[in-house]
Amino acid sequence: MPEHDTVNAGWPPRDPLLAGVMERVVWRVNRLRCMTPAEIRHRVLRALAMRAERWGLVGSHAIPPPDLAHAFRP
């Protein structure tokens, strides 16, 4: 059965780095299959908003100074 060996050659990957990447891809695909379209949309929009804020495209440019005038009570 040499044909059988050629079909399965390379799976599972022998390279540990490739095997790890494939494991993460399979996990993410399964995770997406468990989500509703509304949850996927919400998560994508939230991730985009976080990246836009991190890159300085949206949000406040000036951070107000802290108000240190009030003393704390023990």
C-alpha positions in Angstrom: 0.0 0.0 0.0 2.5 2.7 -1.0 -0.3 4.9 -2.2 -1.6 5.2 1.3 1.8 6.3 2.6 2.0 9.1 0.0 -1.5 10.4 0.8 -0.7 10.8 4.6 2.9 11.9 4.1 3.4 15.1 6.1 0.3 14.7 8.4 0.6 15.2 11.3 3.4 17.7 10.6 6.8 16.6 11.9 7.9 20.2 12.5 6.8 21.2 16.0 6.5 24.9 15.0 4.1 23.9 12.1 2.2 21.5 14.4 1.7 24.4 16.9 0.4 26.7 14.3 -2.0 24.2 12.9 -3.2 23.4 16.5 -4.0 27.2 17.0 -5.7 27.5 13.7 -7.9 24.4 14.4 -8.7 25.8 17.9 -9.7 29.2 16.4 -11.9 27.7 13.7 -13.7 25.5 16.3 -14.1 28.6 18.6 -15.6 30.6 15.7 -18.0 27.7 14.9 -19.3 27.9 18.5 -20.0 31.7 18.3 -23.2 33.3 17.0 -22.8 35.9 14.1 -23.7 38.6 16.6 -20.9 37.6 19.0 -18.4 37.4 16.1 -19.5 40.9 15.0 -19.2 42.3 18.5 -15.7 40.8 19.0 -14.4 42.0 15.7 -15.7 45.6 16.3 -14.2 45.6 19.8 -10.8 44.4 18.6 -10.8 47.0 15.8 -11.7 49.8 18.3 -8.9 48.7 20.7 -6.4 48.7 17.8 -7.6 52.1 16.6 -7.2 53.5 20.1 -3.7 52.0 20.5 -2.6 53.5 17.2 -3.9 56.9 18.1 -6.6 57.1 15.5 -9.5 57.6 18.0 -9.8 58.6 21.6 -8.4 61.4 23.7 -5.0 62.7 22.7 -4.4 64.6 26.0 -4.5 62.8 29.3 -5.6 65.2 32.1 -3.2 65.6 35.0 -4.0 63.9 38.2 -5.9 65.8 40.9 -3.6 65.6 43.9 -5.3 68.4 45.8 -7.5 66.2 47.9 -6.0 64.3 50.8 -7.2 60.8 51.5 -8.7 59.9 54.9 -7.4 56.9 56.7 
